[in-house]
Amino acid sequence: MWPYLAPPALTIWGAASPPASQGFVLWGLVFLLPLILGYTGWSYHVFRGKVAADAGYH
């Protein structure tokens, strides 16, 4: 079965996007992932200790 995908004539490498597109996505990831992780860390820092452990809707 390896390296063919759903259609028996299509390989993983044939179904992959061009290297230029993969490079674009890679640079987007390199730029955006630290921003997302930084914002998430900052928001956890800002809101830490605001809710008690036993607080909830039930």
GIURJO-V384894 format. One record per pair of residues at least 6 apart in sequence whose ideal C-beta (glycine too) atoms are under 6 Angstrom apart, sorted by the first residue. I is the first residue (numbers start at 1). GAP is how many residues later the second one is. D is the distance in whole Angstrom. If there is no record, write none. Layout:
I & GAP & D
I & GAP & D
//
This chain:
3 & 8 & 5
3 & 9 & 5
4 & 7 & 6
5 & 10 & 6
//
